[in-house]
Amino acid sequence: GEGALIAALAISVVVFYRGSGTVNLSMGAIAMVASYLNYSFGAGTFGFTPPGWLALLLTLVFVAVLGTVIEFGLFWPLRTSSPLAKLAASLGLLLLAQALIAIIYGNSTLSPTSILPGAPVHVFGKVVPEGRLILTLIVVALAAVLWALYRFSPFGLATRAAAESEPYAMYAGLSPRRLSLANSLLASVIAGAFGILVAPLITLNTTQLPLEIVPALGAALFAGFNSLGVACFAGLVMGALSSLLTYWSSQTWFPQSQGNPINGLPELLFFVLVAVAMAWRGAKVPARGELTEKR
């Protein structure tokens, strides 16, 4: 389940980068905002309790509007700024979203109702909740559909053209601003949808979902901020390894400190993988419109 979320956030980071050339740290915050809003619909906070599918649809519409506001209000004015300025702006957006959610909902952990079925199924002799398998299939199918979209459709070709050279794309009659907006909306909806689907499987608070952007960035680094398939696979593997570490910590043979299992190993795993990705792929992520590779 966590691997599906990491993979989806990594895909959204890659899609956003393709459209605007910005590494967006706020994708985890968008997933968090969507999860809290969908929870509010289910709890009847707004005076009515819509069906699950309608609550999901209304939340995704809000996320699309939010993505539009962020694109025009934050990233478009910074389009000529340095990559570091854009990165700092996305980090500020992440912190702002966390603070606003904490003010509105408090810091307590919520338990939203799962949209996916939770019946157990047997895989290789082990019991696995059905929702986890569905999440995995959804994120793999999403990666395949997006790959086909960017590879074969006019929209995908236009996005790739604008990423290579915005002036030449404008000469060809394309609008880099509209392409950036379209990719930003797509990335926001992906992050929001998977935030809603995965929130019941993990703790819904102001920390867990936003910080999933850290392993997602590692998966995006392995993908060179370009390959959707690699981003999906790396995210699933990172989430699976994290879950295995959590499970192994309950075993008697697991290393202990003062009688308790050693804490922080999943976070250490993500740190090591991000460091490996930086060392391996750090010099292979060219900026938009550049053929030379820079660290």
N, C-alpha and C positions, 0 to 999 in steps of 0.2 A: 504493500500500500504506500509506504513512504517512497519507495523507488519510483512508483508511478508519478507521484507528486514532483519529485526531483526531476524526472525526465520531462514532465510537462512544463515546469518552470524553465528548464534548460532550453526546451524548444521555443518557448515564448521569448527568452533572451536572444536566441539566434534570429527569430523572426523580426524582433524589434531592431536588432543590429543591422539586419539586411535592409530595413527600410530607412533608418536614420543614421546609421553608423555610430550609434551610442550604446555603450554598455550600461544597461538600465538595472540598477540595484533594487528598484522599487517593485519589481514583479511579485516578490513575496508579499509585499504590503497590499498590492491589489488583490491577491488571493485571500489575504486576511480580511480586507474590507468586504469582499463578496461573501465570505463565509458568515461574517457577523450580520450582514444585511439579510441574507437568506434565513439565518436563525431568527431574526426579528420578525420576518414574515410568518415563520412557523409558530412563533410564540404569540402572535396577534398583537404585536407592539403598536401597529399602525391602525388598530381598530377593526381589522378584519383578518381572517386566516385563509388565504387562498390555497388551493390544492398545490401539491408538491411541484407539479410541472409548471404551473403558473408562477409560483414563487421563484422557481429557477429562471423562467423567462424574464420576469420583471427584474431580477437581480442582474442578469446578463445585459439587459437594456441599460440599467444604471451604470454598469461597468463600462459599456461602450461610450456612454456620455462622459463618464469620468476620464476615460482614455482620451477622448477628444479635447476635454479641458486641459489635461496634462500636456498633450501634444502642442496645442496652440499657446497655452499660457506659460509653459516652462521650456520645452525642448526646442520649439521653433525659434524663439528669440535667441537661443544659444547655438543656433545652427552653425555660426561662423566662429564660435568659441573653441578653445582647446579641448581635447578629449578629457583632460583632468577636470575642467570646469563642468562639463556635462556629467561626469561621474560624481562629482561632489553634489551637483544639483539633485541627481537621482537618490543619493544617500540622504540628503536633506528631506526629500519627499518621503522616504522610508521612515525616518524618525518622526516627521510630522504626522504621518498616518498612525503610527504606534501611539503617539501622545493623544491624538483625537479619539481613538478607539478606547484608550484607557480612561479618558474623561467621560465619555458617553456610557460605556459599559462597565467600567471598573476593571480591576486586575484579576478578578476571580475567573476560574476556569469554567467554561460552559460545555454542555453536552448536547449538541444538535442531533436531530434525528437523521439517520442515514437514508439516503434515497435508494441506494443499492441493496440488493438482497444479502442477507447475512447467513444463509443456510450453509452448513459445512459440506464440503465435497472432499473426496479422497484422491490424492495425487501421489503416486509412488508409495502408497501405504501410509501417507501422512494426511492429517485432517487440515484442510485449508478453507478459510471462509470464502464463499463464492464471490463476494464483492471485490476481494483482492484480485482474483483472476479476471473479473470483468474490467477493473481499472487498468490492468496490464494490457488487455486486448484493446481497450479504448485508446491508450496512449500509443501503442504500436500502430494501430489503424490511423490515428491522427498523423503520426510521422510519415506514413506512406502516402496519405492524401496530400499533405503539404509538399512532400517531395515531388509528386506528380504536378501539383499546382505550379510550383516554381520552375519545374523543368519543361513543361509542355504548354502552359497557358500564356496568352498575351500579357496578362498581369504579371506573371512570374518573369517573363522575358523583360518587361519594362522595369521591374524592380531590379533585376540584375544589371540592366543597362545603366540605370541611375546610380547604382552602387559603384560602377566602374568609372563613370564620368557624368556628373550632373550637367555640365555645359553641353556636351554632345547629346545627352538625353533631351535637353530643352530644344536643341536644334531639330531633333526628330519629332518635336511636337508633344513630348511627354512633360508631365508636371511632377518634378521631384517632391513638391509639397504635398500633393494629393497622394502620391505613392507612399510617402512617409506616414501620412495620416492613416491610410488603409492598413499598412503593416502594423502600426501602433495599435489600432483598434483590434486587429486580429490577435496580436500578442496579448492584449489586455483581456479579451474574452477567453482565450485559452487559459491564462493564469486564473481568472475568476472562476471559470467552470470547474477546474480541477481543485481549486481551493474549497469549493462547495462540496465536491464529491469526497474529498479526502478528510475534511475537517472532522466528521464523526469518528474516524478511525484513529485520530491523534487528539491531543489536548488542544482545544480551541482557546487560545489566549493571545496576548499581544506579543508573545515572544516566539512561539514554536513555528507558526506559518511564515512570518517574515524572515526568520533566520534560515529557512530552507533554501533561501537564495544562495547561501554559501556553497553547499554541495552542487547546486544547480550551476553556479559559475564554473565550478570545477569540470562538470560534464560539458559545458559550453566550450571551455578551454580545450578539452580533449577533441572536441569537434571543430576546433579552429574558428568558432563563431560562424560556421558555414554549413557543416553537414548535419542535417536533421536526423539522419539515421544513427550517426555516431553519438549525437547528443542524447537520443532516446536510449540507446543501449547502455551508454556510460551511466546515465541517471538511474536506470533500473538496477545495474550492478552495484552502484554505490549504496542505494537504498537497501538492497538485499544483504550486502555485507554488514551494514549498520544493524539490521534486524538480527542477523546471526550473532553479532557481538553482544547485543542485548540479551538474546536467548542464552548464549554461552555463559554470561555472567551469573545465571541462576544455577549453574552446575557446580558440583563440589570441587572439581579440579581447577576451576577458574582462579587466577591469582587474586589474592586478598590482601587488604591492608587493615590491620587492627580488627580482624574478624569480619570485615565487609568486603564485597567485591570492589575491585578498583573501578572508580568512576571516571567518566570522560573519555573512554576509549573510542566510542563512535565519533565524537568530535575530533579526537586525535587522528582517526582514520581519514576523515574528510580533509583535515589540514595536510596530511601526508600526500593524499591524492591530488589536492590542489597544487602543492609544491611540485609534485612529479609532472603535472600538466603544464605548469609554468616553465619548468626546465626543458620539457620535451617540445611543447608547442609554442612557447613564449616568443620565439623568433620566427614563427610561421603564421602570424596573424597580421597581414598587411592592412593598413588603413584604407578607407574607401578611396578608390581612384588611384591607388599607388600600386606599382608592380614590385617595388623593392620591399623586402621583408625587414621589419624592425621589431626589436624586443618591446 
